[in-house]
């Protein structure tokens, strides 16, 4: 191998190592905030929903972690609630968003519409006579798919809660631990 070839190969290998490392940080898929089974929830969707809801609700808007949880659960929640007749259409969600903001129903990201539909379905589920059976079916679907969060958004505990990711190599400062 000549010196010139070596200069090309080493940086290329270094780039591959960096790319592989960064991919591993994203749950195995670049740009993924979470993986649910083989379906990725893009970080861009979480950002779009958070942006839209912050424009509507200001400081009362949900955190990006709450948004991610809803988007991760959305397909299972929507499937089972629609089967139970508790559906809420994309157009209904868009119309409700537009009514709250006075804007155009098409101004909202598709992910925001999914988030609103998921929340409406969960609210409808709470008053459904067979709520427990539907909730069990949703939980079983999510458990069989498995959910893996990008550590940037939190860590899923064995109890199903999402907590802030801790990094053992970071030492908290005195200000961070003060009461």
Number of C-alpha atoms within 10 A of each C-alpha: 6 6 7 8 9 11 10 10 12 11 11 12 11 11 12 12 12 12 12 13 12 15 15 13 16 20 19 17 17 16 18 22 29 28 21 19 15 9 13 20 22 19 19 13 21 26 17 18 27 22 17 19 22 15 12 14 12 11 10 9 17 15 15 19 20 15 21 26 21 20 26 25 18 21 17 19 26 23 14 20 23 14 10 14 12 18 20 19 17 15 13 15 21 24 18 15 23 16 12 11 13 10 13 12 18 13 11 19 16 15 22 25 24 22 25 25 24 24 18 18 23 20 12 16 22 12 9 16 9 11 16 12 12 18 18 11 15 20 15 13 17 18 13 10 15 12 21 20 24 23 18 15 21 20 18 18 9 7 6 10 10 16 13 12 13 11 9 7 6 7 8 10 8 8 7 8 7 6 5
